[in-house]
């Protein structure tokens, strides 16, 4: 076996004991989690906006971004629930490049997984304590979820992970909303199969234990666009795409049918500045059709303090070092537009 064992990592329990969530913050999180749950079970008409950097690359700029979101949330609280993207694991198509804070708590230094785990836990705690906003992350590694299980309020399963059995089974044991993205092929049956699997109960191996789960009825779909045979991006946020997904949901009879639309990635043709236009089209489709209004629960938007992207050593505070993002001014305007048009 060509693996070098560097060191044994602390258990999730040890990390949580070292960096606990206070009773006061647990109360705040539980209250917001209940609000979010009401949206996904159809008992609230509020709209979900999952927004933030492509990857959470440094604590200070991410927390400043969240502090700005918190002020906006107060103004739109009657219609929107804003959930900051604090994505601490970054999937890489070719395996090259920055893989997120869990690997490198400082992007300019060598990987250090133990310090990375502590850094991402601290960041999620500070987001809640300083902004009183609950957070979203992508579950790139199912075994790592245990380190953040008491902190996250929304989880996304990416296009390259959605067919993976361990991801599906792990989601079946979670009690928060989890969005399954369509795979890069765009096949919505794969996405719906994943939702169905996660809504069922299972017995399997997890972190060295035999475990059983109850199933997660809050698992739902995320449309993120696709890539065709020739590597070209194909959007799937248009009215006819949304209708097809609604019809497929109805044929399946899954619990709590819900859709989020990712306004970036293949939906934007990798053009981050198209996100406001895409969001507006989705909102128009939602107004046009009563089923879409019921089932489209939110949007996912990539946004940071400074628009665009830079290389790893660019040095611009609050500018993405992975995928390009909307800047703050355009993001703030978009949030207010969404609040006025849901």
PyMOL commands that set and color helices and strands:
alter all, ss='L'
color gray80, all
select helices_A, chain A and resi 12-18+23-40+59-76+113-131+142-147+165-171+188-199+239-252+265-268+272-288+290-295+328-341
alter helices_A, ss='H'
color red, helices_A
select strands_A, chain A and resi 47-52+80-85+135-138+152-157+177-181+203-206+209-212+219-223+226-227+233-234+259-262+296-302+306-309+319-320
alter strands_A, ss='S'
color yellow, strands_A
deselect
rebuild
show_as cartoon
